[in-house]
Amino acid sequence: MKQEFSVKPISGYLAVLTAFLMLGGAIAGFAFNIIWLGILLTLLFVFTTIGFTVVNPNASCVMVLFGAYKGTIRENGFFWVNPFYVKKNISLRARNFDSEPIKVNDKIGNPIKIGFVLVWKVAETYKAAFEVDDYQHFVLVQSDAALRKLAGLYPYDNLEDHEAVMTLRSGGEEVNDELEREIKERLKIAGIEVIEARINYIAYAEEIANAMLRRQQATAVVAARFKIVEGAVSMVQMALDQLSDKKIVELDEEKKASMVSNLMVVLCGDKEATPIVNTGTLHS
């Protein structure tokens, strides 16, 4: 496989001076009635001007002569090259691609919407120019394919797949690194350098978003209830131990059960308890 190689072309300003000398000679030839010399120098002047090319900063020019690759100009400036060269300018600047969220299925089949941002640039001009038809379109298609593959490797979250170590929502840098590696592997053939790739949007698809939201809310409520009950049991146990150790009041099993029931209602209830104060005896 051929690789890119850089060439140092002739200065364009020197070629401009030569072209003007040819133009002056052509005018003199016609003036002194030396027609053949005037025609020859005129053709050479036109032929010379075709070879001028300008390479802007952070850009390149790929040159081809009758189907053969003749090198790449990476140095910016004004140059002159063989007029028969076919010149193709390729930008070496970094570019951003912010994808629209696409609908895919995660590892367990849930439809999700996911989008990403990609920063890339051309690293090798030969591959970008000749290994693929259109390197910019190639970047878009292969990046989309890499994102779809990544989405199928991991679940959105671990609500259904409790054994999942990494998910798309919580994977963070690990998921982004995996996406970047996949895109780099796919774009290597086109001579593209991936500077950064990361997920910038992820959500459940519209058709299941409401159901999944209710499920997440239910899971959060259950988790909160578990903590509340756990804390309430500890507080009731502490209260019984303190009453027993300090001998504030003697409670039989029935009264303990009643006290535990009342405390659990107070501590675990959704609303503040509104107790009824007994102003009579303990047994009234």
Secondary structure as GFF3:
##gff-version 3
##sequence-region A 1 284
A	DSSP	beta_strand	10	11	.	.	.	ID=ss1
A	DSSP	alpha_helix	12	31	.	.	.	ID=ss2
A	DSSP	alpha_helix	35	50	.	.	.	ID=ss3
A	DSSP	beta_strand	52	55	.	.	.	ID=ss4
A	DSSP	beta_strand	59	65	.	.	.	ID=ss5
A	DSSP	beta_strand	68	73	.	.	.	ID=ss6
A	DSSP	beta_strand	77	80	.	.	.	ID=ss7
A	DSSP	beta_strand	86	91	.	.	.	ID=ss8
A	DSSP	beta_strand	95	98	.	.	.	ID=ss9
A	DSSP	beta_strand	102	105	.	.	.	ID=ss10
A	DSSP	beta_strand	111	122	.	.	.	ID=ss11
A	DSSP	alpha_helix	125	130	.	.	.	ID=ss12
A	DSSP	alpha_helix	135	151	.	.	.	ID=ss13
A	DSSP	alpha_helix	173	187	.	.	.	ID=ss14
A	DSSP	three_ten_helix	188	190	.	.	.	ID=ss15
A	DSSP	beta_strand	192	204	.	.	.	ID=ss16
A	DSSP	alpha_helix	206	245	.	.	.	ID=ss17
A	DSSP	alpha_helix	253	268	.	.	.	ID=ss18
###
